[in-house]
Amino acid sequence: MSHWIYLAVAIVSEVIGTSFLKNTEGFTRLAPSLVVVVAYVASFYFLSLALRTLPIGIAYAVWAGTGVALITLAGFAFFGEKLDAPAIIGILLIVSGVVVINVYSTSVTHGGS
């Protein structure tokens, strides 16, 4: 089960890094630039730990899909970006896809570490 925790930490780290990316102003501001670098390094490190037991295609699909949905919501919540009906439907489809992969795919490892 720890592979899912590693993957969750990787996703959250990537979302934090991407959220701060806008504030770097092209990596000309030190503090947000450091947050981005540290968050991305952490994200890839924890993704690599998750890949010890998860198939790469499944892990990447969950990582990317969940990351896209979360960063879209972060843009809405923190940057005032608008979400129209197609965007909301798209996010729901991404989340649905992640749920389908986790619940129904025989490619996903649900037991062990």
DSSP file (Angstrom, degrees, kcal/mol; ACC not computed):
  #  RESIDUE AA STRUCTURE BP1 BP2  ACC     N-H-->O    O-->H-N    N-H-->O    O-->H-N    TCO  KAPPA ALPHA  PHI   PSI    X-CA   Y-CA   Z-CA
    1    1 A M    >>        0   0    0      0, 0.0     3,-1.2     0, 0.0     4,-1.1   0.000 360.0 360.0 360.0 -20.6    0.0    0.0    0.0
    2    2 A S  H 3>  +     0   0    0      1,-0.3     4,-2.8   110,-0.2     5,-0.2   0.777 360.0  68.3 -63.5 -24.1    3.0    2.3    0.5
    3    3 A H  H 3> S+     0   0    0      1,-0.2     4,-2.1     2,-0.2    -1,-0.3   0.855  99.0  50.4 -63.7 -32.1    3.3    2.7   -3.3
    4    4 A W  H <> S+     0   0    0     -3,-1.2     4,-2.3     2,-0.2    -1,-0.2   0.857 109.7  50.1 -72.1 -34.5    0.0    4.6   -3.3
    5    5 A I  H  X S+     0   0    0     -4,-1.1     4,-2.5     2,-0.2    -2,-0.2   0.930 111.0  49.3 -66.7 -44.8    1.2    6.9   -0.5
    6    6 A Y  H  X S+     0   0    0     -4,-2.8     4,-2.3     1,-0.2    -2,-0.2   0.914 111.9  48.9 -58.3 -42.9    4.4    7.5   -2.5
    7    7 A L  H  X S+     0   0    0     -4,-2.1     4,-2.4     2,-0.2    -1,-0.2   0.904 109.9  51.1 -66.1 -40.2    2.3    8.3   -5.6
    8    8 A A  H  X S+     0   0    0     -4,-2.3     4,-2.6     2,-0.2     5,-0.2   0.913 110.7  48.5 -62.6 -42.6    0.1   10.6   -3.6
    9    9 A V  H  X S+     0   0    0     -4,-2.5     4,-2.6     1,-0.2    -1,-0.2   0.900 110.8  51.9 -64.1 -39.9    3.1   12.5   -2.3
   10   10 A A  H  X S+     0   0    0     -4,-2.3     4,-2.2    -5,-0.2    -2,-0.2   0.915 111.4  47.0 -60.7 -43.7    4.5   12.7   -5.9
   11   11 A I  H  X S+     0   0    0     -4,-2.4     4,-2.3     2,-0.2    -2,-0.2   0.941 113.4  46.5 -65.0 -48.6    1.2   14.1   -7.1
   12   12 A V  H  X S+     0   0    0     -4,-2.6     4,-2.4     1,-0.2    -2,-0.2   0.901 112.6  51.1 -62.7 -40.8    0.9   16.7   -4.3
   13   13 A S  H  X S+     0   0    0     -4,-2.6     4,-2.6    -5,-0.2    -1,-0.2   0.913 110.4  48.9 -62.0 -42.9    4.6   17.7   -4.8
   14   14 A E  H  X S+     0   0    0     -4,-2.2     4,-2.6     2,-0.2    -2,-0.2   0.893 110.9  50.0 -65.1 -39.8    4.1   18.2   -8.5
   15   15 A V  H  X S+     0   0    0     -4,-2.3     4,-2.4     2,-0.2    -2,-0.2   0.899 111.0  49.4 -66.3 -40.8    1.0   20.3   -8.0
   16   16 A I  H  X S+     0   0    0     -4,-2.4     4,-2.0     2,-0.2    -2,-0.2   0.948 112.7  47.7 -61.9 -47.8    2.8   22.5   -5.5
   17   17 A G  H  X S+     0   0    0     -4,-2.6     4,-1.1     1,-0.2    -2,-0.2   0.919 113.6  46.4 -59.8 -45.2    5.7   23.0   -7.9
   18   18 A T  H  X S+     0   0    0     -4,-2.6     4,-0.7     1,-0.2     3,-0.2   0.874 109.4  55.4 -66.5 -36.9    3.4   23.8  -10.8
   19   19 A S  H  < S+     0   0    0     -4,-2.4     3,-0.4     1,-0.2     4,-0.4   0.881 111.7  43.4 -62.6 -38.3    1.4   26.2   -8.6
   20   20 A F  H >X S+     0   0    0     -4,-2.0     3,-0.7     1,-0.2     4,-0.6   0.659  93.6  83.3 -81.2 -15.9    4.5   28.1   -7.7
   21   21 A L  H >< S+     0   0    0     -4,-1.1     3,-1.1     1,-0.3     5,-0.4   0.874  86.7  55.0 -56.9 -40.2    5.9   28.1  -11.3
   22   22 A K  G >< S+     0   0    0     -4,-0.7     3,-0.9    -3,-0.4    -1,-0.3   0.855 104.8  54.5 -61.4 -34.9    3.8   31.1  -12.3
   23   23 A N  G <4 S+     0   0    0     -3,-0.7    -1,-0.2    -4,-0.4    -2,-0.2   0.567  89.3  76.0 -78.1  -9.1    5.3   33.1   -9.4
   24   24 A T  G <X>S-     0   0    0     -3,-1.1     4,-2.0    -4,-0.6     5,-1.6   0.728  87.8-145.2 -73.3 -19.1    8.9   32.5  -10.5
   25   25 A E  T <45S-     0   0    0     -3,-0.9     3,-0.3    -4,-0.4    -3,-0.1   0.955  79.2 -33.9  50.4  55.9    8.5   35.0  -13.3
   26   26 A G  T  45S-     0   0    0     -5,-0.4    -1,-0.2     1,-0.2    -4,-0.1   0.818 113.2 -61.9  72.3  32.0   10.7   33.0  -15.6
   27   27 A F  T  45S+     0   0    0     -6,-0.3    -1,-0.2     2,-0.1    -2,-0.2   0.806 109.2 120.2  61.2  33.8   12.9   31.8  -12.7
   28   28 A T  T  <5 +     0   0    0     -4,-2.0     2,-0.5    -3,-0.3    -3,-0.2   0.516  57.9  72.3 -99.1  -9.2   13.9   35.4  -11.9
   29   29 A R  S  ><S-     0   0    0     -5,-1.6     4,-1.5     1,-0.2     5,-0.1  -0.942  71.6-153.6-110.2 122.1   12.5   35.2   -8.4
   30   30 A L  H  > S+     0   0    0     -2,-0.5     4,-2.6     2,-0.2     5,-0.2   0.928  83.6  50.7 -63.9 -53.3   14.6   33.1   -6.0
   31   31 A A  H  > S+     0   0    0      1,-0.2     4,-2.0     2,-0.2    -1,-0.2   0.934 115.5  39.4 -59.6 -53.3   12.1   31.9   -3.4
   32   32 A P  H  > S+     0   0    0      0, 0.0     4,-2.2     0, 0.0    -1,-0.2   0.857 114.2  56.5 -66.3 -29.5    9.3   30.6   -5.7
   33   33 A S  H  X S+     0   0    0     -4,-1.5     4,-2.4     2,-0.2    -2,-0.2   0.906 106.9  48.8 -64.4 -40.6   12.0   29.2   -8.0
   34   34 A L  H  X S+     0   0    0     -4,-2.6     4,-2.7     2,-0.2     5,-0.3   0.896 109.3  52.5 -65.2 -40.1   13.5   27.2   -5.1
   35   35 A V  H  X S+     0   0    0     -4,-2.0     4,-2.6    -5,-0.2     5,-0.2   0.925 110.1  49.3 -59.8 -44.3   10.0   25.9   -4.2
   36   36 A V  H  X S+     0   0    0     -4,-2.2     4,-2.6     2,-0.2     5,-0.2   0.943 113.3  45.2 -60.8 -49.2    9.5   24.7   -7.8
   37   37 A V  H  X S+     0   0    0     -4,-2.4     4,-2.5     1,-0.2     5,-0.2   0.936 116.1  45.2 -63.0 -47.4   12.8   22.9   -8.0
   38   38 A V  H  X S+     0   0    0     -4,-2.7     4,-2.5     1,-0.2    -1,-0.2   0.912 114.3  49.3 -63.5 -42.4   12.5   21.2   -4.6
   39   39 A A  H  X S+     0   0    0     -4,-2.6     4,-2.5    -5,-0.3    -2,-0.2   0.908 112.6  46.8 -65.4 -42.1    8.8   20.2   -5.3
   40   40 A Y  H  X S+     0   0    0     -4,-2.6     4,-2.6    -5,-0.2     5,-0.2   0.898 112.0  50.0 -68.5 -39.4    9.7   18.7   -8.7
   41   41 A V  H  X S+     0   0    0     -4,-2.5     4,-2.3    -5,-0.2    -2,-0.2   0.942 113.5  46.5 -61.6 -45.8   12.7   16.8   -7.3
   42   42 A A  H  X S+     0   0    0     -4,-2.5     4,-2.7    -5,-0.2     5,-0.3   0.910 110.9  53.6 -61.3 -42.1   10.5   15.5   -4.5
   43   43 A S  H  X S+     0   0    0     -4,-2.5     4,-2.3     1,-0.2    -2,-0.2   0.941 112.2  42.0 -59.7 -49.5    7.8   14.6   -7.0
   44   44 A F  H  X S+     0   0    0     -4,-2.6     4,-2.2     2,-0.2    -1,-0.2   0.855 113.1  54.3 -69.7 -33.1   10.1   12.6   -9.3
   45   45 A Y  H  X S+     0   0    0     -4,-2.3     4,-1.7    -5,-0.2    -2,-0.2   0.959 112.9  41.7 -62.0 -50.4   11.7   10.9   -6.3
   46   46 A F  H  X S+     0   0    0     -4,-2.7     4,-2.2     1,-0.2    -2,-0.2   0.839 112.1  55.3 -70.1 -31.1    8.4    9.7   -4.8
   47   47 A L  H  X S+     0   0    0     -4,-2.3     4,-1.9    -5,-0.3    -1,-0.2   0.912 106.3  52.1 -62.9 -40.7    7.2    8.7   -8.3
   48   48 A S  H  < S+     0   0    0     -4,-2.2     4,-0.3     1,-0.2    -2,-0.2   0.869 108.7  50.4 -64.0 -35.5   10.3    6.6   -8.7
   49   49 A L  H >< S+     0   0    0     -4,-1.7     3,-1.3     1,-0.2     4,-0.3   0.906 109.2  50.8 -67.0 -40.6    9.5    4.9   -5.3
   50   50 A A  H >X S+     0   0    0     -4,-2.2     4,-2.3     1,-0.3     3,-1.4   0.849 102.0  62.9 -63.6 -33.0    5.9    4.2   -6.5
   51   51 A L  T 3< S+     0   0    0     -4,-1.9    -1,-0.3     1,-0.3    -2,-0.2   0.562  80.8  82.0 -73.2  -6.6    7.3    2.7   -9.7
   52   52 A R  T <4 S+     0   0    0     -3,-1.3    -1,-0.3    -4,-0.3    -2,-0.2   0.857 117.6   6.8 -61.3 -33.3    9.0    0.0   -7.7
   53   53 A T  T <4 S+     0   0    0     -3,-1.4    -2,-0.2    -4,-0.3    -1,-0.1   0.640 115.9  79.6-124.3 -23.6    5.7   -1.9   -7.6
   54   54 A L  S  < S-     0   0    0     -4,-2.3     2,-0.1    54,-0.1    54,-0.1  -0.671  85.3-107.8 -88.6 142.4    3.2    0.0   -9.8
   55   55 A P     >  -     0   0    0      0, 0.0     4,-2.8     0, 0.0     5,-0.3  -0.444  29.0-124.7 -62.3 140.5    3.3   -0.5  -13.6
   56   56 A I  H  > S+     0   0    0      1,-0.2     4,-2.7     2,-0.2     5,-0.2   0.864 107.6  52.3 -60.5 -38.8    4.6    2.7  -15.2
   57   57 A G  H  > S+     0   0    0      2,-0.2     4,-2.0     1,-0.2    -1,-0.2   0.911 113.6  43.0 -64.6 -42.4    1.6    3.2  -17.4
   58   58 A I  H  > S+     0   0    0      2,-0.2     4,-2.5     1,-0.2     5,-0.2   0.936 115.5  48.5 -68.1 -47.5   -0.8    3.0  -14.6
   59   59 A A  H  X S+     0   0    0     -4,-2.8     4,-2.9     1,-0.2    -2,-0.2   0.916 113.9  46.4 -60.5 -43.6    1.3    5.1  -12.2
   60   60 A Y  H  X S+     0   0    0     -4,-2.7     4,-3.1    -5,-0.3     5,-0.4   0.887 110.7  52.5 -69.0 -37.6    1.8    7.8  -14.9
   61   61 A A  H  X S+     0   0    0     -4,-2.0     4,-2.3    -5,-0.2     5,-0.3   0.931 114.8  41.7 -62.6 -44.7   -1.9    7.8  -15.8
   62   62 A V  H  X S+     0   0    0     -4,-2.5     4,-2.4     2,-0.2     5,-0.4   0.928 117.5  48.1 -67.7 -44.6   -2.9    8.3  -12.2
   63   63 A W  H  X S+     0   0    0     -4,-2.9     4,-2.1    -5,-0.2    -2,-0.2   0.945 118.3  38.9 -61.1 -50.9   -0.1   10.9  -11.6
   64   64 A A  H  X S+     0   0    0     -4,-3.1     4,-2.7    -5,-0.2     5,-0.2   0.933 118.5  46.8 -68.6 -46.5   -0.8   12.9  -14.7
   65   65 A G  H  X S+     0   0    0     -4,-2.3     4,-2.1    -5,-0.4    -2,-0.2   0.931 116.5  42.8 -63.7 -46.8   -4.6   12.7  -14.5
   66   66 A T  H  X S+     0   0    0     -4,-2.4     4,-2.7    -5,-0.3     5,-0.2   0.898 114.1  52.8 -66.6 -39.7   -4.9   13.6  -10.9
   67   67 A G  H  X S+     0   0    0     -4,-2.1     4,-2.8    -5,-0.4     5,-0.3   0.914 108.6  49.7 -61.5 -43.8   -2.3   16.3  -11.3
   68   68 A V  H  X S+     0   0    0     -4,-2.7     4,-1.9     2,-0.2    -2,-0.2   0.932 113.2  46.5 -60.9 -46.2   -4.2   17.9  -14.1
   69   69 A A  H  X S+     0   0    0     -4,-2.1     4,-1.9    -5,-0.2    -2,-0.2   0.929 115.6  45.3 -62.8 -45.0   -7.4   17.9  -12.1
   70   70 A L  H  X S+     0   0    0     -4,-2.7     4,-2.4     1,-0.2    -2,-0.2   0.891 112.4  49.5 -69.1 -39.2   -5.8   19.3   -9.0
   71   71 A I  H  X S+     0   0    0     -4,-2.8     4,-2.3     2,-0.2    -1,-0.2   0.848 109.6  53.0 -70.6 -30.9   -3.8   22.0  -10.8
   72   72 A T  H  X S+     0   0    0     -4,-1.9     4,-1.7    -5,-0.3    -1,-0.2   0.920 111.6  45.6 -65.6 -42.9   -6.9   23.1  -12.6
   73   73 A L  H  X S+     0   0    0     -4,-1.9     4,-2.7     2,-0.2    -2,-0.2   0.868 111.4  52.6 -67.2 -36.2   -8.7   23.4   -9.2
   74   74 A A  H  X>S+     0   0    0     -4,-2.4     4,-3.2     2,-0.2     5,-0.6   0.899 107.4  52.4 -65.5 -40.2   -5.7   25.2   -7.7
   75   75 A G  H  X5S+     0   0    0     -4,-2.3     6,-2.3     1,-0.2     4,-1.3   0.892 112.6  45.6 -60.6 -39.6   -5.8   27.7  -10.6
   76   76 A F  H  X5S+     0   0    0     -4,-1.7     4,-0.6     4,-0.2    -2,-0.2   0.933 119.5  39.8 -66.5 -47.2   -9.4   28.3   -9.9
   77   77 A A  H  <5S+     0   0    0     -4,-2.7    -2,-0.2     1,-0.1    -3,-0.2   0.870 130.5  22.2 -74.4 -38.7   -9.0   28.6   -6.1
   78   78 A F  H  <5S+     0   0    0     -4,-3.2    -3,-0.2    -5,-0.2    -2,-0.1   0.679 129.5  36.0-108.4 -21.0   -5.7   30.6   -5.9
   79   79 A F  H  <<S-     0   0    0     -4,-1.3    -3,-0.2    -5,-0.6    -2,-0.1   0.358  98.6-118.5-117.4   4.4   -5.3   32.4   -9.3
   80   80 A G     <  +     0   0    0     -4,-0.6    -4,-0.2     1,-0.2     2,-0.2   0.725  53.4 163.6  67.7  21.7   -8.9   33.3  -10.1
   81   81 A E        -     0   0    0     -6,-2.3    -1,-0.2    -7,-0.1     2,-0.2  -0.531  36.2-120.1 -74.6 140.2   -8.9   31.2  -13.3
   82   82 A K        -     0   0    0     -2,-0.2     2,-0.5     1,-0.0    -1,-0.1  -0.524  17.4-155.0 -84.7 145.4  -12.4   30.5  -14.6
   83   83 A L        -     0   0    0     -2,-0.2     2,-0.1    -7,-0.1   -10,-0.0  -0.980  12.4-166.5-118.3 118.8  -13.8   27.0  -15.1
   84   84 A D     >  -     0   0    0     -2,-0.5     4,-2.3     1,-0.1     3,-0.2  -0.421  41.4 -89.3 -94.6 178.2  -16.6   26.7  -17.6
   85   85 A A  H  > S+     0   0    0      1,-0.2     4,-2.7     2,-0.2     5,-0.2   0.896 126.0  51.2 -57.4 -45.6  -18.9   23.7  -18.0
   86   86 A P  H  > S+     0   0    0      0, 0.0     4,-2.5     0, 0.0    -1,-0.2   0.892 110.3  50.7 -60.9 -36.8  -16.6   21.8  -20.5
   87   87 A A  H  > S+     0   0    0     -3,-0.2     4,-2.4     2,-0.2    -2,-0.2   0.924 111.9  46.7 -64.5 -43.6  -13.6   22.3  -18.1
   88   88 A I  H  X S+     0   0    0     -4,-2.3     4,-2.3     2,-0.2    -1,-0.2   0.912 113.0  49.0 -64.9 -42.7  -15.6   20.9  -15.2
   89   89 A I  H  X S+     0   0    0     -4,-2.7     4,-2.3    -5,-0.2    -1,-0.2   0.913 110.6  51.7 -62.2 -42.4  -16.9   17.9  -17.3
   90   90 A G  H  X S+     0   0    0     -4,-2.5     4,-2.3    -5,-0.2    -2,-0.2   0.912 109.4  48.8 -61.0 -43.8  -13.3   17.3  -18.4
   91   91 A I  H  X S+     0   0    0     -4,-2.4     4,-2.7     1,-0.2     5,-0.2   0.915 110.7  51.0 -62.3 -42.6  -12.0   17.2  -14.8
   92   92 A L  H  X S+     0   0    0     -4,-2.3     4,-2.4     1,-0.2    -1,-0.2   0.879 109.7  50.6 -62.9 -37.3  -14.9   14.8  -13.9
   93   93 A L  H  X S+     0   0    0     -4,-2.3     4,-2.4     2,-0.2    -1,-0.2   0.898 110.4  49.4 -66.5 -40.4  -13.9   12.6  -16.8
   94   94 A I  H  X S+     0   0    0     -4,-2.3     4,-2.2     2,-0.2    -2,-0.2   0.951 113.0  46.2 -62.4 -48.7  -10.3   12.6  -15.7
   95   95 A V  H  X S+     0   0    0     -4,-2.7     4,-2.3     1,-0.2    -2,-0.2   0.898 111.9  52.3 -61.6 -40.3  -11.2   11.7  -12.1
   96   96 A S  H  X S+     0   0    0     -4,-2.4     4,-2.7    -5,-0.2    -1,-0.2   0.901 108.1  51.8 -61.5 -41.0  -13.6    9.0  -13.3
   97   97 A G  H  X S+     0   0    0     -4,-2.4     4,-2.5     2,-0.2    -2,-0.2   0.903 108.8  49.6 -63.1 -41.8  -10.8    7.5  -15.4
   98   98 A V  H  X S+     0   0    0     -4,-2.2     4,-2.3     2,-0.2    -1,-0.2   0.910 112.0  48.8 -63.4 -42.0   -8.5    7.4  -12.4
   99   99 A V  H  X S+     0   0    0     -4,-2.3     4,-2.7     2,-0.2     5,-0.3   0.930 110.7  50.3 -63.3 -45.1  -11.2    5.7  -10.4
  100  100 A V  H  X>S+     0   0    0     -4,-2.7     4,-2.7     1,-0.2     5,-0.8   0.926 110.9  49.5 -59.5 -45.2  -11.9    3.2  -13.1
  101  101 A I  H  X5S+     0   0    0     -4,-2.5     4,-1.2     1,-0.2     7,-0.3   0.938 116.0  42.5 -58.4 -47.2   -8.2    2.4  -13.3
  102  102 A N  H  <5S+     0   0    0     -4,-2.3    -2,-0.2     1,-0.2    -1,-0.2   0.838 122.9  35.7 -72.3 -33.5   -7.9    1.9   -9.6
  103  103 A V  H  <5S+     0   0    0     -4,-2.7    -2,-0.2    -5,-0.2    -3,-0.2   0.865 131.1  20.8 -89.1 -37.9  -11.1   -0.1   -9.0
  104  104 A Y  H  <5S+     0   0    0     -4,-2.7     2,-0.2    -5,-0.3    -3,-0.2   0.661  90.1 103.0-112.1 -18.1  -11.4   -2.2  -12.1
  105  105 A S    ><< -     0   0    0     -4,-1.2     3,-0.7    -5,-0.8    -4,-0.0  -0.484  51.5-156.7 -74.0 134.2   -8.0   -2.6  -13.8
  106  106 A T  T 3  S+     0   0    0     -2,-0.2    -1,-0.2     1,-0.2    -4,-0.0   0.499  89.8  73.5 -82.4  -3.8   -6.2   -5.9  -13.3
  107  107 A S  T 3  S+     0   0    0     -6,-0.1     2,-0.4     2,-0.1    -1,-0.2   0.627  79.9  90.4 -80.0 -14.8   -2.9   -4.0  -14.1
  108  108 A V  S <  S-     0   0    0     -3,-0.7     2,-0.6    -7,-0.3   -54,-0.1  -0.681  74.3-135.8 -91.1 134.7   -3.0   -2.3  -10.7
  109  109 A T        +     0   0    0     -2,-0.4    -2,-0.1     1,-0.1   -56,-0.0  -0.789  26.9 172.3 -86.1 117.7   -1.4   -3.8   -7.7
  110  110 A H        +     0   0    0     -2,-0.6     2,-0.2     3,-0.0    -1,-0.1   0.600  58.0  51.9-103.3 -13.5   -3.7   -3.5   -4.7
  111  111 A G  S    S+     0   0    0   -110,-0.0    -2,-0.0     2,-0.0     0, 0.0  -0.653  89.5  25.0-116.6 174.7   -1.9   -5.6   -2.1
  112  112 A G              0   0    0     -2,-0.2  -110,-0.2     1,-0.2  -109,-0.2  -0.206 360.0 360.0  71.8-162.5    1.6   -5.7   -0.7
  113  113 A S              0   0    0   -112,-0.2  -110,-0.2  -111,-0.1    -1,-0.2   0.427 360.0 360.0-110.8 360.0    4.0   -2.8   -0.6
